[in-house]
Every structure is written in C-alpha cells, then in structure tokens.
C-alpha cells in the first residue's frame, strides 16, 4: 500500500513538474513572439509613414492628369504616350 502511495506521489510530482516546466517555456516563447510582433509593427508603421507622402503626391499627379485630359486632350494624350512608352 505504501509503495502505491509513493508511486502515485512520484507520478503526481512528475506531472506537476512537467506542467510547470512547459508553462514557463511557453511563456518565454510567447514573450519572444510579442517582441518580434512589436518590432514588425514598428517597421510596418515606419514604412507606412514613409509611403504616405508619396501616396499623396501620386494622387495629386493623377488628379492633375485628369484635369489636363479635360482641358487639353491632345497634349494629355502625348504626355501619356511619353510616360508609358519612352520612360520605361
């Protein structure tokens, strides 16, 4: 009877140790992933911040080109041909 109790105690201690060990390892891994995610978020934010002014400028050029098409279609067509054919 004592052997059964000692065996059960050893098994329960082993199970408890395993749970604690894997929980601490999992927490370390989770922390590492959080650091990587934070780093990626900073890079993403930085790239967006760099892209935003270029996006605004591109939109302004597109609007200007549409106005140019309305006001002087022949010249706008020539400009479009130059942009698409001669600047590649």
Backbone bond lengths (Angstrom), bond angles and torsions (degrees), N, CA, C in turn:
res aa  C-N    CA-C-N  psi(-1)  N-CA   C-N-CA  omega(-1)  CA-C   N-CA-C  phi
1 X - - - 1.445 - - 1.536 111.39 -
2 X 1.306 115.62 -41.90 1.470 119.95 179.70 1.527 109.61 -66.32
3 X 1.345 116.98 -36.98 1.463 120.38 178.89 1.534 110.37 -62.60
4 X 1.311 116.75 -38.75 1.471 120.94 179.00 1.519 110.20 -66.08
5 X 1.334 116.98 -43.41 1.461 121.13 179.06 1.537 111.10 -64.64
6 X 1.325 116.47 -41.97 1.466 120.41 179.48 1.526 109.43 -65.84
7 X 1.325 117.46 -42.34 1.462 121.32 178.48 1.525 110.51 -62.89
8 X 1.344 116.79 -44.26 1.465 120.94 178.65 1.521 110.51 -63.10
9 X 1.328 116.95 -39.35 1.463 120.99 178.89 1.530 110.29 -65.40
10 X 1.315 117.66 -43.49 1.463 121.55 179.77 1.533 110.35 -64.30
11 X 1.330 116.11 -43.55 1.464 119.74 179.65 1.524 110.32 -63.91
12 X 1.334 117.44 -43.16 1.473 119.66 180.00 1.524 110.81 -65.57
13 X 1.334 117.91 -37.39 1.464 121.05 177.15 1.528 110.51 -65.81
14 X 1.327 116.57 -39.42 1.455 121.20 178.45 1.528 110.56 -64.58
15 X 1.306 116.31 -42.74 1.469 120.57 178.14 1.524 110.10 -63.86
16 X 1.313 117.33 -44.45 1.461 121.33 179.54 1.527 110.79 -62.18
17 X 1.327 117.12 -44.77 1.461 120.98 178.93 1.524 110.68 -60.86
18 X 1.328 116.40 -43.65 1.465 121.00 -179.71 1.519 110.83 -61.69
19 X 1.338 116.55 -43.34 1.464 119.91 179.35 1.523 111.31 -64.27
20 X 1.301 117.20 -43.82 1.463 120.91 -179.90 1.529 110.50 -64.68
21 X 1.335 116.79 -43.12 1.459 121.03 -179.21 1.522 110.90 -62.40
22 X 1.326 117.02 -50.31 1.462 119.55 -177.77 1.522 111.99 -69.34
23 X 1.323 117.89 -30.55 1.459 120.41 175.94 1.524 110.39 -65.94
24 X 1.324 117.11 -43.60 1.472 119.59 179.80 1.520 110.63 -67.78
25 X 1.339 117.76 -38.70 1.463 120.67 177.40 1.526 110.53 -65.07
26 X 1.315 115.92 -40.52 1.460 120.87 179.12 1.531 110.74 -64.14
27 X 1.326 116.66 -39.61 1.461 120.29 178.64 1.526 110.70 -65.94
28 X 1.320 117.21 -39.05 1.464 120.43 177.66 1.524 110.20 -63.81
29 X 1.333 115.54 -43.05 1.455 120.34 179.82 1.524 110.86 -64.55
30 X 1.322 115.98 -42.14 1.457 120.87 178.59 1.524 110.72 -61.74
31 X 1.314 117.23 -41.98 1.465 121.37 178.66 1.524 110.57 -62.86
32 X 1.335 116.60 -40.40 1.466 120.05 179.21 1.526 110.14 -63.72
33 X 1.333 116.97 -41.36 1.466 119.99 178.69 1.523 111.38 -66.53
34 X 1.326 117.46 -35.85 1.465 120.04 177.78 1.527 110.45 -63.16
35 X 1.334 116.50 -40.99 1.467 120.64 179.26 1.527 109.45 -63.86
36 X 1.341 117.27 -42.75 1.460 120.65 179.44 1.526 110.56 -64.83
37 X 1.338 116.72 -41.30 1.471 120.34 179.50 1.527 110.71 -64.64
38 X 1.328 116.96 -41.76 1.462 120.02 177.60 1.522 110.63 -61.38
39 X 1.322 116.09 -42.10 1.461 120.44 179.29 1.518 110.95 -63.34
40 X 1.331 116.89 -44.07 1.464 120.28 178.95 1.523 111.02 -65.05
41 X 1.332 117.21 -36.56 1.459 120.31 178.92 1.525 110.35 -64.87
42 X 1.331 116.91 -39.44 1.468 120.25 178.23 1.524 111.02 -64.77
43 X 1.343 116.55 -41.24 1.461 120.51 178.27 1.522 110.06 -64.23
44 X 1.323 116.05 -43.77 1.465 120.63 179.37 1.529 110.80 -61.68
45 X 1.315 116.99 -45.36 1.458 120.70 178.58 1.524 110.93 -62.04
46 X 1.320 116.37 -40.50 1.461 120.85 179.91 1.524 110.95 -64.18
47 X 1.339 116.02 -44.08 1.465 119.54 179.33 1.523 111.23 -64.77
48 X 1.329 116.32 -39.39 1.462 119.40 178.19 1.527 109.74 -64.34
49 X 1.317 116.93 -40.74 1.463 120.47 179.67 1.531 111.21 -63.17
50 X 1.327 116.81 -35.43 1.459 120.33 177.86 1.525 111.35 -74.31
51 X 1.321 116.64 -34.68 1.459 121.53 -176.96 1.526 112.38 -75.95
52 X 1.316 117.90 -31.55 1.466 121.74 -173.22 1.533 113.01 -56.28
53 X 1.336 120.27 -50.28 1.473 118.94 179.36 1.530 112.54 -61.47
54 X 1.333 117.22 -36.91 1.470 120.18 178.34 1.522 110.51 -66.20
55 X 1.312 116.29 -38.00 1.461 120.66 178.37 1.523 110.98 -64.48
56 X 1.316 116.61 -42.35 1.468 120.99 177.87 1.528 110.27 -61.75
57 X 1.332 116.52 -45.35 1.456 120.39 -179.46 1.530 111.02 -63.84
58 X 1.324 117.24 -41.91 1.456 120.69 178.39 1.523 111.02 -61.76
59 X 1.316 117.02 -43.03 1.473 120.30 178.24 1.529 111.23 -62.57
60 X 1.308 116.42 -38.83 1.470 119.56 178.13 1.528 110.56 -63.69
61 X 1.333 117.26 -41.38 1.466 120.83 178.19 1.530 110.91 -65.29
62 X 1.332 116.96 -38.58 1.465 119.96 178.85 1.530 111.16 -64.94
63 X 1.321 116.52 -42.17 1.468 120.23 177.99 1.525 109.87 -64.90
64 X 1.327 116.70 -42.59 1.467 120.22 178.80 1.522 110.92 -62.57
65 X 1.325 117.46 -39.12 1.461 120.60 178.99 1.532 110.89 -65.94
66 X 1.334 117.05 -39.57 1.469 119.80 177.00 1.536 111.09 -63.45
67 X 1.318 116.64 -40.56 1.466 120.02 176.13 1.525 110.77 -65.14
68 X 1.321 116.45 -39.94 1.461 121.88 177.72 1.529 110.65 -61.92
69 X 1.346 116.84 -40.05 1.466 121.49 177.22 1.534 111.26 -61.37
70 X 1.319 115.82 -38.34 1.469 119.63 -179.25 1.529 111.19 -72.20
71 X 1.314 116.95 -39.51 1.470 120.85 -173.69 1.517 113.46 -83.20
72 X 1.335 116.78 -36.73 1.454 120.08 -177.58 1.533 108.61 -145.29
73 X 1.335 116.66 80.31 1.465 119.86 -173.57 1.530 114.32 -60.56
74 X 1.332 117.33 -37.92 1.462 120.04 -177.89 1.533 110.91 -65.48
75 X 1.314 117.00 -46.79 1.464 120.98 179.20 1.531 110.52 -66.49
76 X 1.317 116.88 -37.78 1.461 120.24 178.75 1.523 110.95 -65.25
77 X 1.329 116.61 -37.45 1.463 120.73 177.34 1.526 110.21 -64.61
78 X 1.335 116.87 -42.83 1.461 120.51 177.69 1.536 110.37 -62.39
79 X 1.305 115.72 -43.13 1.469 120.84 178.86 1.532 109.90 -61.74
80 X 1.338 117.28 -44.65 1.457 121.18 177.96 1.517 112.38 -60.37
81 X 1.347 116.13 -40.39 1.466 119.64 178.03 1.535 111.37 -65.04
82 X 1.319 115.93 -40.41 1.469 120.13 178.56 1.545 109.76 -62.45
83 X 1.326 115.92 -47.09 1.470 120.21 -178.70 1.526 110.80 -62.22
84 X 1.337 117.22 -45.22 1.465 119.43 -174.17 1.524 113.58 -81.11
85 X 1.318 118.83 -28.15 1.467 120.23 -172.94 1.528 114.25 -106.70
86 X 1.307 117.76 -34.53 1.459 119.73 -169.63 1.525 114.19 -104.64
87 X 1.317 117.82 -4.83 1.467 118.90 -177.54 1.516 113.07 -115.23
88 X 1.314 118.33 15.93 1.468 120.33 -179.56 1.500 112.13 -81.54
